[in-house]
Amino acid sequence: MAVASGNVQGFEIITVDIVAQPSAPGAYPTPVYEHLMNTTGGYKAFTMAKEVQGDPKAQKYLAENLVKIIRGLK
């Protein structure tokens, strides 16, 4: 079930299909990890995520800002 925040809950990935051509026009996935690593500051953000594992406040701050970066990817 999707909620207003954009988070999806209550689903479990059972399988993944790999096809040469998607059935819907433009239904190609965006490789988020690769795109993040190729974005200016992407590797730094990844490294910072590892460094703040023990600090809930820093994790929250980093998560909020990573969401902003990801939303800006096109």
N, C-alpha and C positions, 0 to 999 in steps of 0.2 A: 504494500500500500504506500503510495507517495504522500508525503505530507507537505504543507505549505513551505517548509524550509528548503525543500529540494532534496531532502534525504529520502532514500527508499528503504523501507523496512519490510520484513515479513516475506522476503523472497530468498530463494537459494539457487545458485547456479548449479545446474545438473550436468549440462553438456554445453559444448561450444561447437558451432558449425563453421567450417572453413569452406568458402565458395569462391569461384573465380569472379563471378558477377553477382552483386547483391540484387535482391528481387525488387527493391525500391530505388528510384533514381537518387543519387547522392548519398546513399546509405553506407558510406565508408566510415570505418572507425577512425578516430583521431588518436594517434599514439601519444598519449599524455606524457609518459615517462621520457621518451625520446625527445619530445618537443620541449619539455622542461629542461632537459640537459643541454639542449641547443639554444635555449633562451639566455640572454644576458642575465647573469646572476643565478641561473637555474641550478648549477652544481653547488654554488654557495648555499642556496636554500636547502638543498638535499643534505649537505654536510651539517648545517645548523639544526635540521630536524633530528639528526642523530645525537647532536650535542645537548639538546634540551630534554632528553628522555626522562630525566628525573625531576623536572621542574614544571608542575602543572600550569602555572601562570605563563611561563615562557612558551609552553606547548600551545596554549590557547591563543596567544598573540601571534605565534608563527602560523598556526592553522588559519586564522582569520586572514592573514596577509597572503598566504599561499592560495587561498580561495580567490582572492582578488587577482593574483597573477594568472591563475588558471582560467578565470573568466575572461581575461584579456587576450588569451591565445586565440588565434584565428588561423 
